[in-house]
Amino acid sequence: MRTVLIVLLTLLLLAGLALVFAGFHMARQQFRRRFQGGGDYFPYFSQLHPGWCREPISFSGSQGDTLRGFLFSYPEHPPKALLVVYHGYGMSLDDYLPECEYFCRRGYLVLAFDGSGTGHSDGILRGLPQHILDLQACLRYICADSHLSTLPLLLYGHSWGGYGVDCIGATEPFPVCGIVSASAFYNSLSALAPYTHRHYGPLAPLPLLGVRLYQRLHFGRLCGLTAADGLSRQRCPVFVTQSDDDAILPFRKNYEALYRQFHQDPRFTFLPLTGRNHNITTPPEADREKRRLLKQLRQPAPPQEAVAQIQQLKTQVDYDLLKRFGDFLDHCLES
């Protein structure tokens, strides 16, 4: 009987280790690659907005990679502040051009850049905490620039970019005047936890341990940072929003986690949404059609009409929601 028990415990231990290794392997497959993005969308979109300009910028990332982006503006209007727009996972700055143009119209100089292993930038993606380091490199670049450093600094992040702008306060002090956090990851496991739970059910904590180990080996204590860690060290106003039907990030473990910790803090504004899924600034019908067309574009010979259709869909944005963000950012400058 004792021998049988030992054998069973050994098998359970080996099964547990196999699940941990499966999570480690999943993280390697998910992260050690590039996201090319959907291509340079600016030539098309800028034709719809005469006078809207961009100026290329570059700076060195934490791993020595060259990170690239653009300063967007309407040059005839002196900017009232600098707004950093930070992209989501699997996306590029080119996916946020309508937001960038709108904020430029509101009088902001907008800086948008691609993280390591994404779009215009060099390198490969090593893990989710990399986005914190890339934003840190960007803000250091801004603070060292003789012109950019004179402007009030604001941050806007969506999804993975929201995780970056939320957590940056825990790295070093930057003169941030306001933050908009849209559909943001709460921590470095937020994006993979739902996927892992769908595939492994109640055993999901074991492969997630493997993911945590992978990120710990690459980023040390940085992988343990949460949005609450970063935001609790800021002194600026913060706008937090997410849709309760978000299919990527569970509303309860991301938006509601921040709400429970900060809803009594007068610095915070919370806006729960309904029916907007993950890409909250895109009208739901346009978002569904974009995702359908993106599947076609991943085919070996994508139909050319899909390229034209997706460019047109990319112009569709919820300007009422962007106005809420813009009004909030304006208020940050008045505080």
C-alpha positions in Angstrom: 0.0 0.0 0.0 2.8 2.4 0.9 4.5 1.6 -2.5 1.3 2.4 -4.4 1.0 5.7 -2.5 4.6 6.6 -3.4 4.0 5.8 -7.0 0.8 7.8 -7.2 2.5 10.8 -5.5 5.4 10.5 -7.9 3.1 10.5 -10.9 1.2 13.5 -9.6 4.4 15.3 -9.0 5.6 14.5 -12.6 2.2 15.6 -14.0 2.4 18.8 -12.1 6.0 19.5 -13.3 4.8 18.7 -16.9 2.1 21.4 -16.6 4.6 23.9 -15.2 6.9 23.2 -18.1 4.0 23.5 -20.5 3.4 27.0 -19.2 7.1 27.8 -19.6 7.1 26.5 -23.2 3.9 28.4 -24.0 5.5 31.7 -22.8 8.6 31.1 -25.0 6.3 30.5 -28.0 4.2 33.5 -27.3 6.9 36.0 -26.6 10.1 35.3 -28.4 9.0 36.8 -31.7 8.0 40.0 -33.5 4.7 41.6 -34.3 5.0 43.4 -37.6 1.8 45.3 -37.3 -0.5 46.1 -40.2 1.8 48.4 -42.1 2.3 52.2 -42.4 -1.3 53.6 -42.4 -0.3 57.2 -42.1 -0.1 58.0 -45.9 -3.8 57.0 -46.3 -5.1 58.5 -43.1 -3.3 61.8 -43.3 -5.0 62.5 -46.7 -8.2 62.7 -44.7 -6.7 65.3 -42.4 -4.8 67.9 -44.3 -2.1 69.7 -42.3 -1.6 66.8 -39.9 2.1 66.0 -39.8 4.5 63.5 -38.2 8.2 63.7 -37.4 10.2 60.4 -36.9 12.0 59.9 -33.6 14.2 57.1 -32.2 15.8 56.2 -29.0 17.6 53.3 -27.4 15.6 50.7 -25.4 16.7 48.8 -22.3 18.3 46.0 -24.4 20.0 48.3 -26.8 17.3 47.9 -29.4 16.4 51.0 -31.4 12.8 52.0 -30.6 11.1 54.1 -33.2 8.0 56.3 -33.4 6.7 59.7 -34.4 5.8 63.0 -33.1 2.3 63.9 -34.5 1.0 67.5 -34.6 -0.8 70.3 -36.4 2.3 72.5 -36.6 0.5 75.8 -36.9 -0.8 75.4 -33.3 1.7 75.6 -30.4 1.1 72.4 -28.3 -0.3 72.8 -24.8 1.2 69.5 -23.6 2.9 66.3 -24.7 0.8 63.1 -24.8 2.4 59.7 -25.1 0.1 57.2 -26.8 1.1 53.6 -26.0 -0.1 50.6 -28.1 -1.6 47.3 -27.1 -0.4 43.7 -27.4 0.0 42.5 -31.0 -0.7 46.0 -32.3 1.4 48.9 -33.4 1.3 52.7 -33.1 -0.3 52.6 -36.6 -3.5 51.1 -35.1 -3.9 54.3 -33.0 -3.7 57.0 -35.7 -7.3 58.2 -35.3 -6.7 58.7 -31.5 -3.4 60.5 -32.2 -5.0 62.8 -34.8 -7.9 63.6 -32.5 -5.6 64.6 -29.6 -3.5 66.7 -31.9 -6.7 68.5 -32.9 -7.3 69.1 -29.2 -4.0 71.0 -29.1 -1.6 68.2 -28.0 1.8 67.2 -29.4 1.4 63.4 -29.5 4.3 60.9 -29.2 3.6 57.4 -30.3 6.2 54.6 -30.6 6.4 50.9 -31.0 7.8 48.7 -28.3 10.6 46.2 -28.8 9.8 43.6 -31.4 6.9 45.5 -32.8 6.2 47.4 -36.0 8.7 50.2 -36.6 11.1 49.2 -33.8 13.9 46.7 -33.6 14.4 43.6 -31.5 12.0 40.9 -30.4 9.4 40.7 -27.7 10.7 39.0 -24.6 7.7 39.2 -22.3 4.9 41.5 -21.1 7.1 43.5 -18.6 9.2 44.6 -21.6 6.5 47.2 -22.2 7.3 48.9 -18.9 11.0 49.1 -19.7 10.3 50.5 -23.2 8.1 53.2 -21.7 10.7 54.0 -19.2 13.2 54.4 -22.0 10.8 56.7 -23.8 10.2 58.9 -20.8 13.9 59.2 -20.2 14.3 60.3 -23.8 11.6 62.9 -23.3 13.1 64.2 -20.1 16.5 64.6 -21.8 15.1 66.5 -24.8 15.5 70.2 -24.6 12.1 70.9 -26.2 9.9 67.9 -25.1 10.9 68.2 -21.5 9.4 71.7 -21.3 5.9 70.5 -22.0 3.5 69.0 -19.5 3.6 65.2 -19.8 0.5 63.0 -20.1 0.1 59.3 -20.8 -2.6 57.3 -22.7 -2.3 53.5 -22.8 -4.6 50.8 -24.2 -4.5 47.1 -23.2 -0.8 46.2 -22.9 0.0 49.9 -23.2 -2.4 50.6 -20.3 -0.4 48.1 -18.2 2.7 50.1 -19.1 1.4 53.5 -18.2 -0.2 52.1 -15.0 3.0 50.4 -13.8 5.6 53.1 -14.8 5.2 55.0 -11.5 6.8 52.1 -9.7 10.0 52.3 -11.7 11.2 55.9 -11.1 9.6 59.3 -10.7 8.6 61.0 -13.9 6.7 64.4 -14.1 3.4 62.8 -15.2 0.4 65.2 -15.1 -2.3 62.7 -16.0 -3.0 59.1 -17.1 -5.7 57.5 -19.2 -5.8 53.7 -18.8 -8.1 51.9 -21.2 -8.8 48.2 -21.0 -5.4 47.7 -19.2 -3.8 44.6 -18.0 -3.6 44.5 -14.2 -0.4 42.5 -14.1 2.0 40.5 -16.3 -0.2 37.4 -16.2 -3.5 39.1 -17.1 -3.3 38.4 -20.9 -2.4 34.7 -20.5 -4.5 33.8 -17.5 -7.9 33.6 -19.4 -6.4 31.5 -22.2 -4.8 29.2 -19.6 -8.0 28.8 -17.6 -9.9 27.9 -20.8 -7.5 25.2 -21.7 -6.5 23.8 -18.3 -9.5 24.5 -16.1 -8.8 24.1 -12.4 -5.2 23.0 -13.2 -4.4 26.5 -14.7 -2.3 27.7 -11.7 0.4 25.1 -12.7 1.1 26.3 -16.3 0.7 29.9 -15.0 3.5 29.1 -12.6 5.6 28.2 -15.6 4.7 31.5 -17.3 5.6 33.4 -14.1 8.9 31.5 -13.9 9.7 32.4 -17.6 9.1 36.1 -17.0 10.9 36.1 -13.6 14.0 34.7 -15.3 13.9 37.5 -17.9 12.7 40.5 -15.8 13.3 39.7 -12.1 11.0 41.6 -9.7 9.6 43.7 -12.5 7.3 40.9 -13.5 5.6 41.1 -10.2 4.5 44.7 -10.6 0.8 45.4 -10.8 -1.1 48.4 -12.0 -2.0 49.2 -8.4 1.7 49.3 -7.5 2.4 51.9 -10.1 -0.7 54.1 -9.7 -0.3 54.2 -5.9 3.0 56.0 -6.4 1.6 58.6 -8.8 0.2 61.9 -7.6 -1.6 62.8 -10.8 -5.3 62.3 -11.8 -6.0 58.9 -13.4 -8.9 57.9 -15.7 -9.6 54.1 -15.7 -12.1 52.5 -18.2 -13.0 49.1 -19.5 -16.0 47.3 -21.0 -17.7 44.7 -18.9 -17.9 42.3 -21.9 -14.1 42.5 -22.6 -13.3 39.1 -24.3 -9.5 39.5 -23.8 -9.3 40.6 -20.1 -11.8 39.7 -17.5 -13.5 42.9 -16.2 -13.6 41.6 -12.6 -9.8 40.9 -12.4 -8.7 44.1 -14.1 -11.0 47.1 -13.9 -12.8 46.0 -10.7 -9.4 45.2 -9.1 -8.4 48.8 -9.5 -11.9 50.1 -8.6 -11.8 48.2 -5.2 -8.4 49.8 -4.4 -8.9 53.3 -5.6 -12.6 54.3 -5.9 -12.4 56.4 -2.8 -9.3 58.3 -4.0 -10.4 61.6 -5.5 -7.6 61.4 -8.1 -9.3 58.6 -9.8 -12.2 58.7 -12.4 -13.8 55.3 -13.3 -15.9 54.7 -16.4 -17.3 51.2 -16.8 -18.6 50.5 -20.3 -21.0 47.9 -21.8 -20.9 46.3 -25.2 -17.5 47.7 -26.3 -15.4 44.5 -26.0 -11.6 45.2 -25.7 -11.0 47.9 -28.3 -13.3 50.4 -26.7 -12.6 53.3 -29.0 -13.7 51.4 -32.1 -17.4 51.1 -32.7 -18.4 47.4 -32.1 -19.6 46.7 -35.6 -16.4 48.1 -37.1 -14.3 46.2 -34.6 -16.0 42.9 -35.5 -15.6 43.5 -39.3 -11.9 44.5 -38.8 -11.2 41.2 -36.9 -12.9 39.3 -39.8 -10.8 41.0 -42.4 -7.6 40.6 -40.4 -8.1 36.8 -40.7 -8.3 37.2 -44.4 -5.1 39.3 -44.5 -3.2 36.5 -42.7 -3.8 34.2 -45.6 -0.9 33.4 -48.1 -2.7 35.4 -50.8 -4.9 38.0 -49.1 -7.6 39.6 -51.2 -6.7 43.2 -52.2 -10.2 44.4 -51.5 -9.7 43.4 -47.8 -6.7 45.8 -47.6 -8.8 48.7 -48.8 -11.8 47.8 -46.6 -9.7 47.6 -43.4 -8.1 50.9 -44.1 -11.5 52.5 -44.3 -12.6 50.7 -41.1 -9.5 52.0 -39.3 -10.8 55.5 -39.7 -13.9 54.7 -37.6 -13.6 55.7 -34.0 -15.9 56.7 -31.1 -15.3 60.4 -30.9 -17.7 60.8 -28.0 -15.4 58.6 -25.9 -12.3 60.3 -27.1 -13.9 63.6 -26.1 -14.3 62.2 -22.6 -10.6 61.4 -22.6 -9.7 64.8 -24.0 -11.8 66.7 -21.5 -10.1 64.7 -18.7 -6.6 65.4 -20.0 -7.5 69.1 -20.3 -8.6 69.1 -16.7 -5.3 67.5 -15.7 -3.5 70.5 -17.1 -5.8 72.8 -15.0 -5.2 70.9 -11.7 
